[in-house]
């Protein structure tokens, strides 16, 4: 599998996270993280194209600790600062799956963002991946991100899933507001989810 055209199934993501987190345990590296991005949605049952696994941490030294624990796997991008997106970032290949570990170092006063501020740390669900309980960012935050990016092939399945299974109205409202979605776009989302 690769991030360039092969889409990951939930089983691929689960197995890869089990391997990564077992390596972290073996390195005695117990630290806070969140799984974000499309793979987080796939783990929650949404049928989406996911090409990699995104793991979010708060400190650069945590990226370095992940990198040390994964040093037996191929390194696709050594841990380094990326000034454009303001993140400290590393990428490894684990069993053919790209695993990205990063910080996102922008300050925001919001709990409605997927990868910055309090959002990913306050709003997550726990998913079993092998012998590990994995915190994944809630779908409301992911949906707002996909709406901002205008990725129809990603936000349509999220809307369908959330309409069928429910969602946190207040959290989705804050996420759309805080990510700057227009009132018109927000109305379209509410219409889709509630009628």
C-alpha positions in Angstrom: 0.0 0.0 0.0 1.1 3.6 -0.5 -0.2 7.1 -0.1 -0.1 7.7 -3.9 -3.1 5.9 -5.1 -3.9 2.9 -3.0 -6.7 3.6 -0.5 -6.4 2.2 3.0 -9.2 0.2 4.6 -10.0 0.4 8.3 -8.3 -2.9 8.8 -5.1 -1.5 7.2 -5.2 1.5 9.5 -5.9 -0.5 12.6 -3.1 -3.0 11.9 -0.6 -0.2 11.2 -1.6 1.8 14.3 -1.2 -1.4 16.4 2.3 -1.8 15.0 3.2 1.8 15.6 1.9 1.9 19.1 3.5 -1.4 20.0 6.8 0.1 18.9 6.1 3.1 21.1 5.4 0.8 24.0 8.6 -1.1 23.4 10.5 2.2 23.4 8.8 3.2 26.7 7.5 6.3 24.9 4.1 6.9 26.4 2.9 10.3 25.2 -0.3 12.1 24.2 -1.3 12.0 20.5 -4.4 12.1 18.3 -5.2 10.4 15.0 -6.5 13.1 12.7 -7.2 13.4 9.0 -9.1 11.0 6.8 -7.8 7.9 8.5 -9.6 9.1 11.7 -12.9 9.2 9.8 -12.3 5.8 8.3 -11.7 4.3 11.7 -15.1 5.7 12.7 -16.9 3.9 9.9 -16.9 6.6 7.2 -16.2 5.3 3.7 -13.5 7.7 2.4 -10.3 7.5 0.4 -7.4 7.6 2.9 -3.9 7.3 1.7 -1.9 7.7 5.0 -2.3 8.0 8.7 -1.9 11.4 10.4 -0.8 11.5 14.0 -0.8 14.8 15.9 1.3 15.6 19.0 1.8 18.8 20.8 5.6 19.0 21.2 8.5 18.6 18.8 10.2 16.3 21.2 7.2 14.0 20.9 7.7 13.8 17.1 11.3 12.9 17.8 10.3 10.2 20.3 7.9 8.7 17.7 10.8 8.9 15.1 13.2 7.1 17.5 10.6 4.4 18.2 10.0 3.9 14.4 13.7 4.0 13.5 13.6 0.3 12.3 11.1 1.3 9.6 11.9 3.2 6.4 12.0 7.0 7.0 10.3 8.9 4.2 10.9 12.3 5.7 13.2 12.9 8.6 11.8 15.0 11.5 12.2 18.6 10.5 10.5 22.0 10.7 8.1 22.9 7.8 7.7 26.7 7.9 4.8 27.0 5.5 2.3 24.9 7.5 4.0 25.7 10.8 4.6 22.1 11.8 7.4 19.9 12.9 6.9 16.8 10.8 8.2 13.2 10.1 7.0 10.5 7.9 7.7 6.7 8.1 6.5 3.7 6.1 5.1 1.0 8.4 4.1 -2.2 6.6 3.7 -0.3 3.4 1.5 2.5 5.0 2.7 6.1 5.3 2.5 7.3 8.9 2.9 11.0 9.5 3.6 12.5 12.9 3.5 16.2 13.4 2.9 19.2 15.5 0.8 22.1 14.2 2.2 25.2 15.8 -0.4 27.9 15.3 -2.1 29.5 18.3 -5.9 29.6 18.1 -8.4 30.2 20.8 -10.9 27.6 19.6 -12.0 24.0 20.3 -13.5 23.8 16.8 -10.4 23.1 14.8 -9.2 19.6 13.8 -5.4 20.0 14.3 -4.9 23.2 16.3 -6.1 24.7 19.5 -8.0 22.6 22.0 -10.2 20.8 19.5 -8.3 17.6 18.9 -7.4 17.2 22.6 -10.9 17.9 23.9 -13.1 16.2 21.1 -12.1 12.7 20.3 -13.4 9.1 20.4 -11.6 6.0 21.4 -11.2 3.2 18.9 -9.7 -0.2 19.5 -6.7 -1.0 17.3 -5.3 -4.4 18.1 -4.2 -4.2 21.8 -4.5 -0.4 21.9 -7.2 2.2 22.6 -6.6 5.0 20.1 -7.9 8.5 20.4 -9.2 9.8 17.0 -10.5 13.3 16.3 -14.3 13.6 16.1 -16.1 13.7 12.8 -17.5 17.2 13.4 -14.0 18.7 13.3 -13.1 16.6 10.2 -16.2 17.7 8.4 -15.5 21.4 8.9 -11.9 20.9 7.6 -13.2 19.1 4.4 -15.8 21.8 3.8 -13.1 24.5 4.0 -11.0 22.5 1.6 -14.1 22.1 -0.6 -13.3 18.4 -1.1 -16.7 17.1 -2.2 -15.5 13.5 -2.4 -14.6 13.7 1.3 -17.4 15.9 2.8 -20.3 14.1 1.1 -19.6 10.7 2.8 -19.1 12.5 6.1 -22.5 14.2 5.8 -24.1 10.9 4.9 -22.5 9.1 7.8 -23.4 11.9 10.3 -27.0 12.2 9.1 -27.5 8.5 9.5 -25.6 8.1 12.9 -26.0 11.5 14.6 -23.6 14.3 15.5 -22.9 16.9 18.1 -24.8 20.0 16.9 -23.0 22.5 19.1 -19.6 21.2 18.2 -20.3 21.2 14.5 -21.6 24.7 14.7 -18.4 25.9 16.5 -16.2 24.0 14.0 -17.9 25.6 11.0 -17.9 29.1 12.6 -14.3 28.9 13.8 -13.0 27.6 10.5 -14.7 30.5 8.7 -17.4 28.8 6.7 -19.9 31.3 5.2 -23.4 31.5 6.6 -24.7 30.2 3.2 -22.4 27.1 3.4 -23.4 26.4 6.9 -27.1 26.6 6.0 -26.5 24.0 3.2 -24.8 21.7 5.8 -27.7 22.1 8.3 -30.2 21.4 5.5 -28.4 18.3 4.5 -28.1 17.0 8.1 -31.5 17.8 9.4 -34.0 17.3 6.6 
